[in-house]
Amino acid sequence: MIKQSFLLLSIVLAIFSCSTNSSKNGIYVKDIVELNEAITAANPGDEIIMANGKWEDVEIKFRAKGTKEKPIVLRAETNGEVTIEGLSYLKFGGEYLTVEGLYFKNGFSPSNAVIDFKIGHKDKPDEISNNCKVTNCVIEDFNKPKRDDSDLWVQFWGRHNELSNCYIAGKTNRGPTVRVSIAGIESINNYHQIVNNHFGPRPVKGGPSGETIQLGDSYTSMSPSHTYVANNLFEECNGEVEVISSKTNFNVFKNNVFFKSEGSLVTRHGNYVTVDGNYFIGDGVNENYGGIRIINTGHWVVNNYFYGLKGKSFRSPLAVMNGIPKSPLNRYNQVTDVVVAYNTYVNCSSPWQFGVGTNIAQADVLPPSEIRSARAIRTTVANNIIYNENGLESIVVENDKADGVMFKNNIVNNQGVAFKNFDEGIVEAPLEIRALSENVFIPVGIPNDFEAYNGFDFDTIESDLLGVSRKDSNSIGAVLGVDVTNPNILDKSKYGTSWFSNEVAAKDPIIHVVEKVGQLQAMLNQAASGDIIALADGVFTIDESLIINKSITIQSQENAKAILVFSGASKTPLFSLQPYGKLTVNNLSLKGNKANYAFASLKKDMSNHFGLTVLNSEISDFDYVLKAYKESFAERVTFENTAISDCENGIELSEETNDKGDYNTEYLTINNCNFNAVNQNVVDYYRGGYDESTIGGNLLVSNSTFTNCGGKEKNKRLLNHNGIVNVELVGNTFENNDVQFVSILWGAKNNTESDNKVLNSGEIRTEENLVMKLMY
């Protein structure tokens, strides 16, 4: 009797337990076969749970149909504990589908996207998704091995899809991180939402096609999109000059924070964009941090806050471009019918620039279809506040005349420095500043009798930056100054996932002492990123490349001098600079065998950046000092207080010869160095292709000496920097170099020289306009 009762109770409990697990936990799957079976059988309201662990080389095609009331959910067993790695992707094909909690890392997509709201077919119509969502997921460093291989990490199609509460960072290869594609009537008027995400650092790409978000493309740019981008944090999104490229109509950018991002929100193509209530935060030093760049028609730029932005021209806090008359779709349309109102600018170097990109002076080397001569018209700039701790000579910078712009009722505290007031549309007032947080300040002290300009449709600007109603208020600027609290815009818990943080605790480097050559590579493998390898006094004879795949410093011990003699094979480097390898060499002597290299990137599969800093060292008897191969990229290459002698080739950064605007490093700095008997490619740094949006490449050569160099240089130039936009040669000595030219500078760009001594070494020439191949 007791046994029968116990058995009955066990059966009841088992049934109850199974029922509870089924309703609470859904359909549990452990591998791709079970996942595909569960997707095939899924019904509205089902929840498919992916088991914790590594899912490698999985191509997930989420093909199903849920309903608004009962979506089908695919989620991680535990948020962040399901990692998608290797050759993997996720594609949607259906309606009302949700994916959450996945972590994409240690791999790349074999397709054109990591997450795609479409399943494409060659022989039948594509499956376009609607009302689908990706939320609470992470994509980190999921890069193609080759920098030129383009892909997208999230590609939108269809309508009413959503990317929310995700963390996405680390894209280095060609292609925007996120793109809204609207080719086809099923994807226009899409009303997609990109909200509450944390877009973490995107390193400088070194050329175009490095946007964080791109909405449409040039050839669909006149189509209505209605994409809503709101409440996102863009942190150090430095891929290229455009952080966001809006290329469709009727998009809205609201309440986003752009923090130390080296680019701008750009209305590149398309019309009627609203930019409302965003923060653009710089550090008061870096000139690459941008704001908003305006092209095309009908935009409203209101309630935005700009702080500490030192960018100019394309990266100005407000950059209004010249257009091309009768512009083709992929170029620049004239700015017309734009409103810039109720914004606040604090400590920005050139708050408003007009006629940006004008290139009339280059008409002799460009076709008429490239000449940007159409100035902004029917544009209103009203009710804005500008506060500067240090006065500016120009509040408005006119690269071309701003005669089509109406300035109304703007207030400036310019510390008494005179400026052009545009028919009193810009008024001086002794404002003071009130701090809300470290980066957010409110100018106060607007005169009581000052009235805001009431332009057409200005009554539709119903609230200020912080959401306070503008009804019955006559105040100007982004913040009314009432009911004000700290907005905590840099509280990262407000953005991205519930389970992932990109905050890394700072740690002091560990110094690892190496006394014998046999210990060196083992210690490099053992050391953590950021550590220091200290070499004992003496000679280290090395016959195989040292692998550098993390941030590491190699230096001589104090009061010692380590000499590294490399006997490795021809065309192999002493230091192999691999993805993530950022090497600092300090106080070393490096010697080669005339046929090998001191430093080189990999020849292929440079999926992430390298970096190189050489300090207080001597380098001699190498074929190449540095060889950077095609599709490799370093954010910075620096040689300082270093002697380079008796080498066949010097610093070679010229492999990007496809003339598509790409280059091998963002910053090449040579300071207080001595080059002697370097036969060719002494400094060879190249960017090819005319593209006004590629404004990078930075070369500084200062306080250095070049002697008996360049004798084998075929083009008879000592310093080759063709197409590099920012070049400064200052305080150098060039003596007995058998060349025709020390340098040919590009006068129309930021190429300058000063205080250089040239003795028996040709000349430094400036050519205003260089003939370059058009990229389009």
N, C-alpha and C positions, 0 to 999 in steps of 0.2 A: 504493500500500500504506500509506504513511505517512498520506495523506489519509483513507483508509478507517478506519484505527485511531483517528485523531484524532476523526473524526465519531462513531464508536462510543463512544469515551470521553466525548464531550460529551453524547451521549444518555443514557448511564448517570448522569453527574453531574447532568443536568437532572432525570431521574426521581427520583434520590435527594434532590435539593434540594427538589423539589415535595413529596415525601413527608414530608421533615423539617419544612417550613414548615406543612404541613397539620396534622401532629400537634402541633407546638409552638405554632403561632399560631392555629389554629382558622379560623373563618369570618370574613373581614375585610369589614366593610361601611362605606360612605362616606356614605350618606344614609338618610333614613327609608324610602324605597322598598326599598332593599337590606336594611335592618334588618327590615322587616316580612316580606320574602320569607324571610330567614334564620330568623326566629322560626317562621314557618309550617312550614318544612321541618326544624326542629330535632328531633334524637333524643337520647335519654339519653346523657350524656357529651360532648355538643357544647359548644364554646366559641365564642361570638359576640363579635367584637372590634370595638368602635366606633372609627372612625378619629379621631385627635386633631383638635381644632378646635372651632368653635362649632356646636352643634346648636340651631337656633332654631325655635321654634313646632313642637315635636315632641310628639305624643301617643303615648307608647309603651305598647302593650298587650302585655305579656309573657305570652302565652297558650301554655303548653306543659306537658309532663309529663316530668320526669326521674325518677330513682330515688334511693334513699338512697346506693347505691354509685356511681351515675353521675348527679349533678345536671347540669342545663343551666346554664351560666354565661354571663352577659352582662356584659362588662367593658370598661373603657376601654383603649385601646391603651397609653396611659401614664397612670398614676393622676394625676388632677387635670387632665389636659390635654384631657379631653372635657368641655366646659361645656354644660350644658343651660340655655338662655336663652329669653326671650320667653314666649309662652303655651304652657307645656309641663307635662307630668306623666308619671309612670310608674305603671302599674297592673299588678298580678300577677293571673293567672288560671290556676292549675294547682298542681303539686306539685314539690317539690325543685328550685326555681329560685333562682339566686343572682345578685345584681347587685353590682358592686363598682367603685370608682374614679371615680364620676361626681361632677361639681361643678355644683350647681344655683345659679345666680346671675343677676342682671339680668333678672328676670322674675317671673311668678307663675303659679299654676295656674288655668286656666279652669274647673276642676272644683272639687269640695269638698275635695280633698286633693292634695298634691304627690306623695306616694308612698302608694299605696293597695293593700292586700292583697286587693283585690276588683275585679272588672270588673262594673259594674252594668248591668242591662238593664231597659228598660221593659216589654217584652212577653214576657220569658222569665226563668227563674231566674238570679239573679246567680251569677257564677263566683267562688266563694270559694277562697282559696289556703291550702294547708297545707304546712308544712315548707319555707318559703321564707325567703330571707335577703337583707337589705341590709347591706352591710359596706364599710368603708373609703371612705365617701362624705361629701360636704359639702353642706349646705343652708345658704345664707347670704343674709339679707335678701331672701328670696323672697316679698315681701309683696304682698297685694292692694292696689290703689291706694286703696281706701276702707277706713278703719279699721273701719267697722261690717260690712263684708263678711266673714263668718266662713269660715274654712277650717282645715284641719289640715295639718301638714307631713308627718306620718306617721300613717296610720290602719291599725290592725291589725284583721283579721277572721280567721276560721278558727282553726286550731290549730297550735301548734309553729312559729310564725314568729319571726324574729329580727331585731333591729336592733343591730348591733355595730360598735364601732370607728369610729364616725362623729363628725363635728363638726357641730353644729347650733346656729345662733345668729341673733339679730336679728329675731325675729318681733315685729311691732308691731300687727297687726290682730287682730280678735276671733277667739277660738278657741284651745284648747290647742295647744301645739306637737306633742305626740304624744298620741294617744288609742287605747286598746284598746276597741274596740266589741264588745259581746257580745250584741246583739239577735239571737236565733235560736239554736236548739240546736246548730248547727254551729260556734258560736263560744264556747260556754261550756266550762269545764274545758279552757282553751286552752293553758296552760303556755307562753305566749310568753316570750321572753327579750329584755330590754333591758339590754345589758351592754357595759362597757368603752367607753362613749361619753363625749365631752366636750360637755356642753351649755353653750355659751358664753353671753355676756350676752344676756338678754332684757330690753329696756327696760321701764320701768313703762308699763303700758297705760292707766291712768287709768280704772279701773272693773273689773268682774268679767270672767270668761272670758279670763284671761291666764295659765293654768297652763302649766307646762313639760310635765308628764305628767299625764294624767287616765286613770284605769283604770275604764271603765264610766261610766254616768251614773245619775242618781237613780232612774230607773224600771227599771233592770236591776240595782239595787244588791244585791239579795238573791241574785244568781246567783253560782255559783262560777267564779272566773277562774284562780287559781293562776299569776298573772303574776310573773315573777322579774326584779327590777330590782336589778342588782348591779354594783359596781366602776365606777360612773360618777362623773364630776366635774361638779357643778352650780356654775358660776362666774357670780356676779352675775345669777342668774335672778330678776329683780325684777318680772316681769309683774304679779303680784297677790299677795295674802296667802297663797295656796296655791301653793307650788312644785310639789308633787305632791299630787294629789287622788285618794285611793284610794276608789273607789265600788263595789267588788265584794268578794267573799269570798276568803280564803285566799291573799292576795298576800304576797310576801316582798320586803323591802327590806334589802339586805345589803351592807356594805362600800362604801357610797357616801360621797362627800365633798361637803358643801354649804358652799361658800366664799363668804362675803359675799353671800349671797342673801337678798333682802328678802321673806321669806315662810317657810313651814314645810312639813314633810311632814305631811299631814293625812289621818287616817282618816275622811274626810268621810261616807261611807256604807259599808255592808258590814261584815262581821265577820271575826274570826280572822286578823288581819294580824300578821305578824312583822316587827319593826323591829330588826335585829340588826347591831351592829358598824359603825355609821355615825358620821361626823364632822360636827359642825356648828360652823363656825368664823366668829366675828365679829371686830370690831376693837376692842371695848371702848368704843365711842362710839355708833355708829349703832343707834338703838332699833328699827329695822325688821328687823334680822337675827333670824330666828326659829329654832325648833327643831322639836318634834313636838307636834301638836295632836290630841287624842284625842276621838273620838265613837264610839258603838256598843259592840259586845260582843266579848270574848274575845281582845283583842290582847295580844301579848307585846312589851315594849319592853326590850331587854336589850343590855348591852355597848356602849352608845353613849357618845360623848365630846362634850361641849359646852364651848366655850371662847369667852370674851369676848362673850357674848350679853347685850345690854342690853334686849332686847325685853320687853314686858309684855303682859298680857292675851292676845289672840289670837296674839301673836308671842313668848310666853314660851318658854324652853327646853323646859319641859313644861307644856302648857296642856290641862287636862281640863275639858271643857265640861259645862254643864248641858244637859239634853235637854228636849224637849216631850213631856208625857204623851200617849200614843197618837199619836205623831207620824206624819204622812203621809210617804210615801217621800222627798219632796224637802226635808224639813226636818231636824230633829235628834233622833236617837234617844238615849235615856239610855245613859250609860256604865255597863256592868256587866262583872264578871268579867275585869278587866284586871290584868296583872302588869307592874310597872315595877321592874326589878331589875338590879343589877350595872352601873349607869351611873356616869359620872364627870362632875362639873360643876366647871369652874374659872373663877372670876371672872365669874360670871353674876349679874345684878342681882336677878332674881326666879325662882330655879330651878324652883320648883313652884307652879303656880297652879291652883286648883280652883274650880269654879262659874263658869268663864269664860263670858261671854255671858249670864249671868242678867239678865233684864229684867223682873222682877216689878214694879219701880217704874213701868214704862211701861204697865201694864195698862189705864190709862184711854184710851190712844190706839191700842192694838193689839187685834186680836181674840184670843180665848182660844187659837186654834190657833197663835198665834205666841209664846206665853208660855213661856219656857224655865225651868221650875221643878223639873225632875227631876234631883236630885243624883246624883253617881256612887255606886254601891253595889258591894259585894263586890269591891273593888279593893285590891290589895296593892302597897305601895311598900317595897322591902326591899333591903338590901345595897348601897346606893348611897353614893357619896362626894361631898361638896361641899366645895370649898376656896375661900375668899374672902380676897383681900388686905385688903379692907375689910369689916368685919362688916355684916351686914344685920339690920334690925329684924325681918323676917319671912323665914324660910326657906320656909315654906308661906304663900302668900297665899290667904286664903279669901274669894273674891268671894261665895260662898255656903258654908254649912257643909260641911266635909269629913268629916262624921260617918259616911259609908259607906266610908271609906278606912282600911285598916289599915297603920300604919307600923311596920316591924320592922327593927332592927339597921342603921340608917343612921348614918353618921359625918359630922360637920361640923366643920371648923375655921372658926369665925365670929369669930376674933380677940377672944374674950371678950365679945362683944355677946350679951345675953340674947335667947332666942327661945323660942317655944312648942315643947315637945318631944313632944307627942302620946303621952302615957303612956310616955315614955322610948323611943319608937320612933326618935327622932333624938338621937344622943349627941354631945356636944362632945369633941374630941380635938385635941391640939396637932400637927397634921400639918405637914409640910414639903413642898416641891415639887421635883421633879426634871425637868429639861428633856430632852426627846427631840429636839425641833426648835423652830422659831420659834413654832409654834402648838400644840404638843403637849407637855403636862406631866403628870407622874404624881405625885399626892399620895402621900407615903410617911410612915411613922411610926405605922401602925395599932397600937394596943396588942396585945401578944402574946396576952393572954388574951381578946381579942375574937373571938367566934364568929359566923359567918355564919348567917343564918336559913335553915332548910331547909324551904321551903314545898312544897306539892304540885307535882309535876312539875319542881321545880327541878333535879333530876338530868339533865334534858334539855338544860340549858345547859352544854354539854360543853367549850366553850373560851372564851377571853376575846377582847377586841377584836383582838388581834394573832395569834390562832389558837393560843395556848398552851393546853394542856389544863388544865381545872379539876379533873381527877381528883386526889383526895387533897389538894386545896388548900382551905383554909378562909378564903381572902382574899376581899375584897369590892371593889367598884368595877369599872370597865371593863377595867383592866389589872392582871394579877397582880404584875407587877414583876420577873419572872424571864425570862431569855432575851430581853431587850428590846433592840431595835435601832430606829433611826430609820425610821418607816414611809414617809417621803418622800411624804406624801399630796398635795403640790402639785407634784410632778414631772409636768408635763403630757405628757411622752412616754409615760406609763403609760396615757393615755386617748386616745380619738379615733383619727384616721387615722394612717397611717404617713408621710403626705406633706404635711400641712397644719398650720400653727401660727398661732395668733391673737396671738402676741407681736409687738409693733410697737416698733421701736427708737425711743427718745425723740430728738427733735430740737429744737434751739432755733428759735424763730420768726424768720422773716426780716421786716425792716421795709421796707416799700415806701413811698417818699415820693411823694405826689401833689400837684402844684402847680396843675393846671388841671382843670376839671370834665370835660373830654373824655377825660381819662385814667382817670377813676375806675372806670367799669364794666369797661374793658379790664384794669385792674390787679386788680379783683376776680376776673375770669376767670382771670388768670395766676397769682395767688397760690395757694399750697398751703394746705390746711387747717391752721389754727393760726397762720397768719401775721398780721401787723399792717399795716394801711394807715394811714399818718400823713399827715394833711392839713395843707397849709400855711395860714398865717394869711390870712384874707380870706373873701369871700363866694363860695359855690359855688351857682349857680342851676341847678336840676335839673328837667327836664320829663318824664322817664320813670323808672319804678320801677327801683331798684337791686336786682338779683337776688342773694339770699343763699342759697347752696345748699351751704355748707361751714362749718366753724368759722372765724370771722374776727373780728378786732377792728378797728374803725374809730375813730380818735382824732385829736385835734389834735396837731400837733408840739409839742415842748417849748417853753414860753414863747409859744405861739401859741393862737389861738382861731378855729376854723373855723366858719363859719355856713352851714348848708345850707338854702337856700330852695327849697321844692318847689312848682312851678307845674303839676304834673301834673293829669290829668283828675279830675273828681269821683269819689269812692269808689275811687280807686287809691292805693296806699301809696308813700311815699318808699322804704321798705325792704320788699321782697317776701320774706317768710320762707317758704322752700320746703323740701321734704324734705331732711334733713341740715343745714339752714341754722341755725347757732347763732351768733348775732350778739352781740358786745359793743360798745357805744357808750360812749365815754369822752371827756368834756370837749368836747362839741359843743353848738352851738345849732341847733335844728331849728325851722323855721317853715313853716307851711302856708298854704293860701289859704281856709281855713274850710270847704272842701267835700271836701278829700282827707284821707288818713290818714297818720299817721307810720309805723306798723308794721302789717302784716297778713299772715296766712297765706294760702295759696291757698284759693279757694272749693271746690275739689275735688281729688281725687287727692293728698292728703297721705299718701303711702305710708310716710313715716317722720317722726320727730319734728323739731320746730324748737326753738329756745331763744332767749331774749332776756335780756340784762343791760344796763341803762342806768345809767351812773355819771356823776356830776359834770356834769350837762348841764341845758339848758333846752329845754323843748318848749312851743310855743305856736301858736295859730291853726289847729288841725286840727279836722276833724269828729270823728275818733276818734284817740286816742293809740295804742291797740292794738285791733285787731279780729281775734279768732281765730274762724274759721268752724267750722261743724259738722264733726266727724270729723278735726279737727286737734288736735294734742296737743304740749305742751311739758313736759318734765320740770321745768324751772325758768323762772320769769319773775321778774326782780328789777329793782326801781327803787331806787336809793340815791343820796342827796345830789343830788337832782334836783328842779327846779322845773317844774311843769306848770300852765299858765295859759291862760285865754281859749280853751278848747276846748269844743265842744258835748258830746262824750262822752269818757269817760276810758278805763279799762282794761276791755275787754269780753271776758269768758271765760264766757259763759253760753249757748252754742249747743246744748249737749247736753240738749235738753228732752224726750227720749223717756222720761225717768224710768226708766232701766234701770241706774242706778248709775254712769254715765259722767260724765266731766268733762274740761275742756280743759287743765288743768295740774295737776301734782302739788304743786308748791310755788310760791305767789305771795308774794313778800316785798317789802314797801315800808318802807324805813327812811330816816329823816331827809330826808323829802321835803316839798315845799310845794305843795299843790293850791290854786289860786285861780281862781274863776270857771269851774269845770267844771260845765256845766249839768245833766247827767244821766249815768247809768251811770258814776259816779265810780270805783267799784270794783264790778264785777258779775261774780260768781264763783259758779257754780251746779253742784250735784250733786243730781239728783232720784231718788227711788225708795228705799223702805226695803229694805235688804239688809245684814244684820249682818256679812256677809263683806267688804263694801266699807268699809274703815276709813280711807280716804284723803281727799284734799283737805286742803291745809295752807295757812292764811293767817296771815301775821304782818304786822301794821301797827304800827310802832314809831317813836316820837320824831318824828312827822310832824305837819304843820299843815294843816288843811282850813278854808278861809275862803270864804264866799260861793259855796258849791257846792250842787248838788242842787236848784236851784230849779225845774227842769222834771221832776224825778223823779216818775213817776206814782204809785208806791207810797209816796212820801214817806219813803223810807229812803235815807240817805246811802251806807252801805256795805251792799251786798247780797251775802250769802254763804249763801244758803239751802241746807241739806243738807251743807255742808262740815263735816267731822267735827272737824278740829283748827283752832281759831281763837284767836289771841292778839292783843289790842289793848292796847298798853302805852305809856304815856308820851306820848300824843298830845294835841293841842289842837284842838278843834272849835269854831269861832267864827262866828256869823252865817250859819249854813247853814239855809236855809228848808225844813226837813224836820220830820217828826214824830218820826222815830227816827234816831239816828246808826247804831244797829245793834240787831238782835234776835239774841241769842246762844242757842245750844241747850244748855241746862243739863245734859241727860243725857249729852252728849258732852263732848269736850275743848274747850269754848268758854269763854274767860276774858277778863277785862279788868281792868286795874289802872292807877292813877296817870294817868288821863286827865282833861283839863279840858274841860268841856262848857259853852259860853256861847252862849245864844240859838240853840240847835241841836237842840231836841228832847231825847231821852233815849237812854241805852243801857239796853235791857231784856234780861232773861234769862228765857226760857221753858223750863221743865224739859223738857217733852215736846212736840216739834213733830209735827203731823199730817203724815204723808207717805204717798204712794201706795205700796202694796205692789208689789213687783216680780214676785211669783209669783201 
